[in-house]
Amino acid sequence: MGDTQVTENNEQKIVVLGETKEGRDPDPKMRRRRDTIRRMMVDAWGAYRYFAWGDNHVRPCSGQGDSGGVFGPGATIVDALDTLYIMGLEEQYEEGKDWIANQLVFENYPNDVSFFEMTIRYLGGLLALYSLTNDEVFLSTALSLGNKLLPVFQHESNPGLPLPYINLQTGIATYRNENDFILSEIGTLNLEFQYLSDASGNAMFSNLSRFLQENISPWKNGLYNNFVKALNPMIYPIRNGVSMGAYGDSFYEYLLKSYVMLGDAEALNAYHAAIDSFYKNNLIKKSVSGFIFISEMFDDIVYNKMDHLACCAAGMLALGSQHDPTALTYKKRQSPRAIRDLQLAKELARTCHENYVRTETHLGSEIFTFSHYNVTSEDFVITQDFAYKLRPEVVESYFVLWRVTGDPIYREWAWEVALAIEKHCKCKLTGGYSGISDVRNASSEKTDFQESFFLAETLKYLYLIFSSDNLLDLNLWVFNTEAHPLPIRNVNPNNQVGFQNIIFMPIITTGKLTTDLQKFNWDAFLDYNKANGSNIDLVISGLIHILLPYLIQEPLHPTNKSCFPPPPPSNISCPPRFHKRSTVPKIGVMLQFGFDVDSLEIHLNELYDNVDKFFILESTRTHFRTVRKPLLWERVRLQPRFQKFSDKIIPFTLDDAESAHLSEKVKTFALESLQERLRWEKFLQWNNSTRFFEDHDLLEITIISTCDDSMTVWEVSNVEKWLLSCGVSIERYCRVRSNYAGFGDVDEVPSRNTILILKHCDLPVNPVDIGIWFPFGNIATAIRTDFPVPGYPYTLGDPTYWKLSTAVKFSTNGKFPSRMRGASPIALLGGMHLTHYGYLPHQIVKRFTLSESSLDYVSKMAAKIKESVDRDPDLVELEKDFAAMPEVFRHRMSNLTELYEIDEPGIRQIAVLPWFYNCNRERYPSWEGRHDTRGRRRRSHAAAPPYADAFYAPPKDHQKLAPLPPKICRRQ
């Protein structure tokens, strides 16, 4: 646990695999600081454990428990447990987990609780623990709580708005005040409810949160009212208010994080509009002495004050500056908006820092204000609520700004806070920590209350700021407003359930198909339907068989016999952190093969002379609906285009009939996971039998007799004949290979150069992802993908190559090596994703069988095909339509030429055409926007689009590679 560097067979999932950014590794001073924070956590937990176990909080100065307030049972345990896990405090974590598993019973708690607090502390904490540990006790407890919270939505007065309080014992939800709901409370559930649906498979939670988020509208001038009476913004309570602090803060935070975690573009637009409205309404101000702050408005009166709570805006703005889609069109990916927001974040952090360092205790007050008229530094004053309550907002912003900017000042400021807490907040009786009543007085009385958020947030952020950036990487994790980390959809491998691709969301099928597929006007397909009825599984099966001849048909244009792959390079300069190998390993590639016959041809040609074995793995079932599918390799292996590869191809059939009995037949990605397990088992069985991929080959054994000092050299095959009655000394001479196994799909084609690097350069860590270019069916474009390698958004982090020794060690306790999708600790760049190939028969079958499909989607696709068949017998427009980028993804698409012009990082290494495709473009016209005429009458090809061949030339600074002679090494 903790931030120990993960290896592939490590059972802990807390450290996200990824390379440490240069200069970010914690130095000894940072490690000492981190250890200090860890010790503070032990003390805070110990005070609660020994004086208040099972209560909500501890009173650390008097040694008493406290269960008052609107929290459920054991708030500190649930809120703090993921911090214990992250810090590697195993003993404390286990006792907290045991309490949750055996003593946390929500229906036994008699008091009303806050829906908001139960969502962010309990639901967020439990889901974070599930994501980090994959322990079902946390998911089942979270699901139980989620179901008990549902009555807050079930009322007549303001349907869709969650009531603020609920009794978990009776299920009765109540108002605080019938005139208003609090903006931050009703707008802070989307992350938790969406992830609960994704993890549990129950769409009810995501539906509720999505409806609510989509229907909260601005009040006036683009501003959101802190007090909401109904979803209609024109109906609002008597009072009004606008604030980034109390009543408003986390609403804005969740708009941004709904985009970061879920890809919700509408939420991001709302976030940007909200920030813009603070500027337009002059709520972001500068004091006379130069401090930037966010003012508040209540009942139309502006107040020049900031809450400590509002200091979280600095971190939010810094995070938001890294997630502006328009920034990718600017040089260095910095849009005017991103630059503005990051600068504001830095200024707000400086202002909040002043709230700390201006006090005698160096702790910040709950509220600080700014004078209009005093031109001295005294325009920054603390005039009310002088308490410090162990709040996290300031150190949270320091943490995010450190991760975003790398400026060490934020670490120093965070350390100042830690020292001040230790000096002024520690209680001698229990060793716990209390808030203080007056930050201006070093002798201030303590409030005798240790908030659960001190352990859940303040200490967690302090620990993380002194840790490696790889620990809860912000490219993979989102923190809810209580600092509970949740995995980013489609990016983080800690997602316990595969998320549906955003193209096909939302998919909720409650009724029958609305389109009669029997009317699908494709003659052969229609005949099949008439014979078999409208059963959707039979429809899909029939569609596959009708299109099968076109799937396996060779392209009409012959191959270019005068074009060859680039000659083997003559020299190599290994990348940083790599070392030259003394021997050349064997490489095997496992290719999941569905219907991509043309992609298979390109893939095999690209890597043939650098790979020792290709394992072509075919499933007996489609991903969607688990329909029985034909095996294509046996149908195409004798085609001339594949015969030359026969010596290196090992076909495997994955008989995944058990998938037909999955409890949820349309469960997204369930079959893919099963197939990945089966292919690894097949490979191990084959390799155990053939011993083809051994990590070393014994050449000879030298046996030195201790009896007569003679030395005999034996061939390995004869060594078992050697028997001596006296002692012998045996030295083994071996060729160390460190062989590799690649995991990917047929359409994920790494460049030849990346494989050569694997063969000639020893990796410092593994596995390694190949960051390939994702053109989405058009070689003039590049797409920002859901699974990039870190630092290169225009990559897809597949395939993944593992050292076999590591892969074997990893495959224990039900785990198996597979694609890491950008989450491996290291990456190489170069290659092409051949999915979304525009050849129409392939596109149709793919859309009817892929994991993300649904009954509703299949119905719509059938209707679209029918309409196109009636209009255009050659389906030219349909082919173009299917190959086009969906509207929802177009903000991710960039022109490749423009990326070259702005020098997008790594783009020249990433966007590499396979040599065989580059030599045979006329053979695959759909990739350049032209109609493929296989199976139809011939039509003349349109003129080739103006894509410069130079786009794909190898970079000038590319270091050529040369094979190294095998070298005998002695294993000690």
Secondary structure as the mmCIF struct_conf table of DSSP 4:
data_model
#
loop_
_struct_conf.conf_type_id
_struct_conf.id
_struct_conf.beg_label_comp_id
_struct_conf.beg_label_asym_id
_struct_conf.beg_label_seq_id
_struct_conf.end_label_comp_id
_struct_conf.end_label_asym_id
_struct_conf.end_label_seq_id
TURN_TY1_P TURN_TY1_P1 GLY A 2 ASP A 3
HELX_LH_PP_P HELX_LH_PP_P1 THR A 4 VAL A 6
TURN_TY1_P TURN_TY1_P2 GLU A 8 ASN A 9
BEND BEND1 GLU A 11 GLU A 11
BEND BEND2 ILE A 14 ILE A 14
STRN STRN1 VAL A 15 VAL A 15
HELX_LH_PP_P HELX_LH_PP_P2 VAL A 16 LEU A 17
HELX_LH_PP_P HELX_LH_PP_P3 GLU A 19 LYS A 21
TURN_TY1_P TURN_TY1_P3 GLU A 22 GLY A 23
BEND BEND3 ASP A 25 ASP A 25
HELX_RH_AL_P HELX_RH_AL_P1 PRO A 28 PHE A 51
TURN_TY1_P TURN_TY1_P4 TRP A 53 GLY A 54
BEND BEND4 ASP A 55 ASN A 56
STRN STRN2 HIS A 57 ARG A 59
TURN_TY1_P TURN_TY1_P5 PRO A 60 GLY A 63
STRN STRN3 GLN A 64 ASP A 66
BEND BEND5 GLY A 69 VAL A 70
TURN_TY1_P TURN_TY1_P6 PRO A 73 GLY A 74
HELX_RH_AL_P HELX_RH_AL_P2 ALA A 75 ILE A 86
TURN_TY1_P TURN_TY1_P7 MET A 87 GLY A 88
HELX_RH_AL_P HELX_RH_AL_P3 GLU A 90 GLN A 103
HELX_RH_3T_P HELX_RH_3T_P1 PHE A 106 ASN A 108
BEND BEND6 ASN A 111 ASN A 111
STRN STRN4 ASP A 112 SER A 114
HELX_RH_AL_P HELX_RH_AL_P4 PHE A 115 GLU A 117
HELX_RH_PI_P HELX_RH_PI_P1 MET A 118 LEU A 123
HELX_RH_AL_P HELX_RH_AL_P5 GLY A 124 THR A 133
HELX_RH_AL_P HELX_RH_AL_P6 GLU A 136 LEU A 149
HELX_RH_3T_P HELX_RH_3T_P2 LEU A 150 PHE A 153
BEND BEND7 GLU A 156 ASN A 158
TURN_TY1_P TURN_TY1_P8 PRO A 159 GLY A 160
BEND BEND8 LEU A 161 LEU A 161
HELX_LH_PP_P HELX_LH_PP_P4 PRO A 162 LEU A 163
BEND BEND9 PRO A 164 PRO A 164
STRN STRN5 TYR A 165 ASN A 167
TURN_TY1_P TURN_TY1_P9 LEU A 168 THR A 170
STRN STRN6 ALA A 173 THR A 174
BEND BEND10 ARG A 176 ARG A 176
STRN STRN7 ASN A 177 ASN A 177
TURN_TY1_P TURN_TY1_P10 GLU A 178 ASN A 179
STRN STRN8 ASP A 180 ASP A 180
STRN STRN9 PHE A 181 ILE A 182
HELX_RH_AL_P HELX_RH_AL_P7 LEU A 183 ILE A 186
TURN_TY1_P TURN_TY1_P11 GLY A 187 GLY A 187
BEND BEND11 THR A 188 THR A 188
HELX_RH_AL_P HELX_RH_AL_P8 ASN A 190 SER A 200
TURN_TY1_P TURN_TY1_P12 ALA A 203 ALA A 203
HELX_RH_AL_P HELX_RH_AL_P9 MET A 204 ASN A 215
STRN STRN10 LYS A 220 LYS A 220
TURN_TY1_P TURN_TY1_P13 ASN A 221 GLY A 222
STRN STRN11 LEU A 223 LEU A 223
HELX_LH_PP_P HELX_LH_PP_P5 TYR A 224 ASN A 225
BEND BEND12 ASN A 226 ASN A 226
STRN STRN12 PHE A 227 VAL A 228
BEND BEND13 LYS A 229 ASN A 232
TURN_TY1_P TURN_TY1_P14 PRO A 233 MET A 234
BEND BEND14 ILE A 235 ILE A 235
BEND BEND15 ILE A 238 ILE A 238
STRN STRN13 GLY A 241 VAL A 242
BEND BEND16 MET A 244 GLY A 245
TURN_TY1_P TURN_TY1_P15 ALA A 246 GLY A 248
HELX_RH_AL_P HELX_RH_AL_P10 ASP A 249 LEU A 262
HELX_RH_AL_P HELX_RH_AL_P11 ALA A 265 LYS A 280
TURN_TY1_P TURN_TY1_P16 ASN A 281 ASN A 282
STRN STRN14 ILE A 284 LYS A 286
TURN_TY1_P TURN_TY1_P17 VAL A 288 SER A 289
BEND BEND17 GLY A 290 GLY A 290
STRN STRN15 ILE A 292 ILE A 294
STRN STRN16 GLU A 296 PHE A 298
TURN_TY1_P TURN_TY1_P18 ASP A 299 ASP A 300
STRN STRN17 ILE A 301 TYR A 303
STRN STRN18 LYS A 305 ASP A 307
HELX_RH_3T_P HELX_RH_3T_P3 HIS A 308 CYS A 311
HELX_RH_AL_P HELX_RH_AL_P12 CYS A 312 SER A 321
TURN_TY1_P TURN_TY1_P19 GLN A 322 GLN A 322
HELX_RH_3T_P HELX_RH_3T_P4 PRO A 325 THR A 329
BEND BEND18 TYR A 330 TYR A 330
HELX_RH_3T_P HELX_RH_3T_P5 LYS A 331 ARG A 333
HELX_RH_AL_P HELX_RH_AL_P13 PRO A 336 VAL A 357
TURN_TY1_P TURN_TY1_P20 ARG A 358 ARG A 358
BEND BEND19 THR A 359 HIS A 362
BEND BEND20 GLU A 366 GLU A 366
STRN STRN19 ILE A 367 PHE A 370
BEND BEND21 HIS A 372 TYR A 373
BEND BEND22 THR A 376 THR A 376
HELX_RH_3T_P HELX_RH_3T_P6 SER A 377 ASP A 379
STRN STRN20 PHE A 380 VAL A 381
BEND BEND23 GLN A 384 GLN A 384
STRN STRN21 TYR A 388 TYR A 388
HELX_RH_AL_P HELX_RH_AL_P14 GLU A 393 THR A 405
TURN_TY1_P TURN_TY1_P21 PRO A 408 PRO A 408
HELX_RH_AL_P HELX_RH_AL_P15 ILE A 409 HIS A 424
TURN_TY1_P TURN_TY1_P22 CYS A 425 CYS A 425
STRN STRN22 LYS A 426 LYS A 426
TURN_TY1_P TURN_TY1_P23 LYS A 428 THR A 430
BEND BEND24 GLY A 431 GLY A 431
STRN STRN23 TYR A 433 TYR A 433
STRN STRN24 ILE A 436 ILE A 436
BEND BEND25 SER A 437 SER A 437
TURN_TY1_P TURN_TY1_P24 VAL A 439 ARG A 440
TURN_TY1_P TURN_TY1_P25 ALA A 442 SER A 443
HELX_LH_PP_P HELX_LH_PP_P6 SER A 444 GLU A 445
STRN STRN25 LYS A 446 LYS A 446
STRN STRN26 GLN A 450 GLN A 450
HELX_RH_AL_P HELX_RH_AL_P16 SER A 452 PHE A 453
HELX_RH_PI_P HELX_RH_PI_P2 PHE A 454 THR A 458
HELX_RH_AL_P HELX_RH_AL_P17 LEU A 459 ILE A 465
TURN_TY1_P TURN_TY1_P26 PHE A 466 PHE A 466
BEND BEND26 SER A 467 SER A 467
TURN_TY1_P TURN_TY1_P27 ASP A 469 ASN A 470
STRN STRN27 LEU A 471 LEU A 471
TURN_TY1_P TURN_TY1_P28 LEU A 472 LEU A 472
TURN_TY1_P TURN_TY1_P29 LEU A 474 LEU A 476
STRN STRN28 TRP A 477 PHE A 479
TURN_TY1_P TURN_TY1_P30 THR A 481 GLU A 482
BEND BEND27 ALA A 483 ALA A 483
STRN STRN29 PRO A 485 PRO A 487
HELX_LH_PP_P HELX_LH_PP_P7 ILE A 488 ILE A 488
TURN_TY1_P TURN_TY1_P31 ARG A 489 VAL A 491
TURN_TY1_P TURN_TY1_P32 PRO A 493 ASN A 494
BEND BEND28 GLN A 496 VAL A 497
HELX_LH_PP_P HELX_LH_PP_P8 GLY A 498 ASN A 501
HELX_RH_3T_P HELX_RH_3T_P7 ILE A 502 PHE A 504
BEND BEND29 PRO A 506 PRO A 506
BEND BEND30 GLY A 511 GLY A 511
BEND BEND31 THR A 514 THR A 515
HELX_RH_3T_P HELX_RH_3T_P8 LEU A 517 LYS A 519
HELX_RH_AL_P HELX_RH_AL_P18 ASP A 523 ASN A 532
TURN_TY1_P TURN_TY1_P33 GLY A 533 SER A 534
HELX_RH_AL_P HELX_RH_AL_P19 ILE A 536 ILE A 552
BEND BEND32 GLN A 553 GLN A 553
HELX_LH_PP_P HELX_LH_PP_P9 GLU A 554 PRO A 555
BEND BEND33 LEU A 556 HIS A 557
HELX_LH_PP_P HELX_LH_PP_P10 PRO A 558 THR A 559
TURN_TY1_P TURN_TY1_P34 LYS A 561 SER A 562
HELX_LH_PP_P HELX_LH_PP_P11 PRO A 565 PRO A 569
BEND BEND34 SER A 570 SER A 570
HELX_LH_PP_P HELX_LH_PP_P12 CYS A 574 PRO A 575
TURN_TY1_P TURN_TY1_P35 PRO A 576 ARG A 577
STRN STRN30 HIS A 579 LYS A 580
BEND BEND35 SER A 582 THR A 583
HELX_LH_PP_P HELX_LH_PP_P13 VAL A 584 LYS A 586
STRN STRN31 ILE A 587 PHE A 593
BEND BEND36 GLY A 594 PHE A 595
HELX_RH_AL_P HELX_RH_AL_P20 VAL A 597 LEU A 607
HELX_RH_3T_P HELX_RH_3T_P9 TYR A 608 ASN A 610
BEND BEND37 ASP A 612 ASP A 612
STRN STRN32 LYS A 613 SER A 619
BEND BEND38 THR A 620 THR A 620
STRN STRN33 ARG A 621 ARG A 621
BEND BEND39 HIS A 623 PHE A 624
TURN_TY1_P TURN_TY1_P36 ARG A 625 THR A 626
STRN STRN34 ARG A 628 ARG A 628
HELX_RH_AL_P HELX_RH_AL_P21 TRP A 633 VAL A 636
TURN_TY1_P TURN_TY1_P37 ARG A 637 LEU A 638
BEND BEND40 GLN A 639 GLN A 639
HELX_RH_AL_P HELX_RH_AL_P22 PRO A 640 GLN A 643
TURN_TY1_P TURN_TY1_P38 LYS A 644 PHE A 645
HELX_RH_3T_P HELX_RH_3T_P10 SER A 646 LYS A 648
STRN STRN35 ILE A 649 LEU A 654
HELX_RH_3T_P HELX_RH_3T_P11 ALA A 657 HIS A 661
BEND BEND41 SER A 663 GLU A 664
TURN_TY1_P TURN_TY1_P39 LYS A 665 VAL A 666
TURN_TY1_P TURN_TY1_P40 THR A 668 PHE A 669
HELX_RH_AL_P HELX_RH_AL_P23 ALA A 670 THR A 690
BEND BEND42 PHE A 693 PHE A 693
BEND BEND43 ASP A 695 ASP A 695
STRN STRN36 HIS A 696 SER A 705
TURN_TY1_P TURN_TY1_P41 THR A 706 ASP A 708
STRN STRN37 MET A 711 GLU A 715
HELX_RH_3T_P HELX_RH_3T_P12 VAL A 716 LYS A 721
BEND BEND44 SER A 725 CYS A 726
STRN STRN38 VAL A 728 VAL A 736
STRN STRN39 TYR A 740 ASP A 745
TURN_TY1_P TURN_TY1_P42 VAL A 746 ASP A 747
STRN STRN40 GLU A 748 PRO A 750
HELX_RH_AL_P HELX_RH_AL_P24 ARG A 752 HIS A 760
STRN STRN41 CYS A 761 ASP A 762
BEND BEND45 PRO A 764 ASN A 766
STRN STRN42 VAL A 768 TRP A 773
TURN_TY1_P TURN_TY1_P43 PHE A 776 GLY A 777
TURN_TY1_P TURN_TY1_P44 ILE A 779 ALA A 780
STRN STRN43 THR A 781 ILE A 783
BEND BEND46 ASP A 786 PHE A 787
HELX_LH_PP_P HELX_LH_PP_P14 PRO A 788 PRO A 788
STRN STRN44 VAL A 789 VAL A 789
TURN_TY1_P TURN_TY1_P45 PRO A 790 GLY A 791
STRN STRN45 TYR A 792 TYR A 792
TURN_TY1_P TURN_TY1_P46 PRO A 793 TYR A 794
STRN STRN46 LEU A 796 LEU A 796
STRN STRN47 THR A 800 LYS A 803
HELX_RH_AL_P HELX_RH_AL_P25 LEU A 804 PHE A 810
TURN_TY1_P TURN_TY1_P47 ASN A 813 GLY A 814
TURN_TY1_P TURN_TY1_P48 ARG A 821 GLY A 822
BEND BEND47 SER A 824 PRO A 825
STRN STRN48 ILE A 826 HIS A 833
BEND BEND48 HIS A 836 HIS A 836
HELX_RH_AL_P HELX_RH_AL_P26 LEU A 840 THR A 849
BEND BEND49 LEU A 850 LEU A 850
TURN_TY1_P TURN_TY1_P49 SER A 851 GLU A 852
HELX_RH_AL_P HELX_RH_AL_P27 LEU A 855 ARG A 871
TURN_TY1_P TURN_TY1_P50 PRO A 873 ASP A 874
HELX_RH_AL_P HELX_RH_AL_P28 VAL A 876 ALA A 883
BEND BEND50 ALA A 884 ALA A 884
HELX_LH_PP_P HELX_LH_PP_P15 MET A 885 PRO A 886
HELX_RH_3T_P HELX_RH_3T_P13 GLU A 887 ARG A 892
STRN STRN49 MET A 893 ASN A 895
HELX_RH_AL_P HELX_RH_AL_P29 LEU A 896 GLU A 901
TURN_TY1_P TURN_TY1_P51 ILE A 902 ASP A 903
TURN_TY1_P TURN_TY1_P52 PRO A 905 GLY A 906
HELX_RH_AL_P HELX_RH_AL_P30 ILE A 907 ILE A 910
STRN STRN50 ALA A 911 ALA A 911
HELX_RH_AL_P HELX_RH_AL_P31 TRP A 915 CYS A 919
HELX_RH_3T_P HELX_RH_3T_P14 ARG A 921 ARG A 923
BEND BEND51 TYR A 924 TYR A 924
HELX_RH_3T_P HELX_RH_3T_P15 PRO A 925 GLU A 928
TURN_TY1_P TURN_TY1_P53 GLY A 929 GLY A 929
TURN_TY1_P TURN_TY1_P54 ARG A 934 GLY A 935
BEND BEND52 ARG A 936 ARG A 936
HELX_LH_PP_P HELX_LH_PP_P16 SER A 940 PRO A 945
HELX_RH_3T_P HELX_RH_3T_P16 ASP A 949 TYR A 952
BEND BEND53 ALA A 953 ALA A 953
HELX_LH_PP_P HELX_LH_PP_P17 PRO A 954 PRO A 955
TURN_TY1_P TURN_TY1_P55 LYS A 956 ASP A 957
HELX_LH_PP_P HELX_LH_PP_P18 HIS A 958 LYS A 960
HELX_LH_PP_P HELX_LH_PP_P19 PRO A 963 PRO A 966
STRN STRN51 CYS A 969 ARG A 970
#
